[in-house]
Amino acid sequence: MIATAIAHPNIAFIKYWGNRDARLRLPLTGSFSMTLAGLETRTRVQFDADFPVDRFALNGEEQQNESLARVSGFLDRVRELAGISLFARVESGNNFPTGAGVASSASAFAALALAASSAAGLEMTEPALSALARRGSGSACRSVPGGFAEWLPGSSDADSYAVQVAPPEYWDLVDLIVILHSGHKAIGSTEGHALAGTSPLNALRVAGAPERLIECRQALLGRDFERLARVVEADSHWMHAVMRTSSPPLFYWTPDTETVLWHVLTWRKQGRALCATVDAGPNVHVITTGAEKDWAEARLRALPGVLDVLTAKPGGGAKIVRI
Ligand code: PMV
């Protein structure tokens, strides 16, 4: 009972922030993302009658406490679905920095959902697998189908999952991930989601989300960069406005984040196809086109505080690999 799977992280064009049901990770709004090729989590799961407990190693380091408990809790859900009671050994590795706004939990739980369900002998449809991944980390449901994906918020555990809106090759977009800090974030998204409701702006963000989702989907399907840029930036600013006005407030940006955002906006005003979005960390995802990539990457690398720029094109969904 062994399986290995890989999955890519994703960058949200329209964000998921806040839950209707925190235990089931049912979101307050739908969300929309691009899966990121090249960056990946590879996870091997083995269930065995000889294992006395669950064990979990991340990037070669044995995990304890919360990190192990989160994986073990997720495996409980898989065991429940498969009707088994065996413990598992999970080995997972990322080829990109963990926990700094590159959404490692998304690729982590998409890969774990696929590897664990396969190792447990479950054959799941893509929506069911996406819903399972969501139980580990909400945004993970969008890494299951791949390409450009929309998470339909749904009304229950079974119908809250992501679907592919367009395949990876639909549009030659590029995410230039501007790394300003590669450590772990201070407040993780699980705790952050719980604070969304404390912001007086949250209701307004939630009320406007359906319209922004339509705008984003139409901009993508029409390959209209300017339209996409406006809604992607607006949605990111809405999320950070909610974060900053929560109690206690969540402030993820550094002065270098602000500098990158300012330059991206300025360059777009000068006619360049660029826009920016930021997750729960200081790093900036600059969305651009294949044609503008080299120009933009060279300029971004020259800005203060930029440690590195990772490049990701639209990627595929989670898949099983033979070692
Ligand atoms: O899946 P989580 O619980 O790590 O939440 C992800 C939250 C954001 O990355 C900030 C937004 C998103 O939609 O990916």
Residues whose N, C-alpha, C, O or C-beta is under 5 A from the ligand:
A	BS01	PMV	A12 I14 K15 Y16 S31 S105 S137 G138 S139 A140 S189 T190 D279 A280
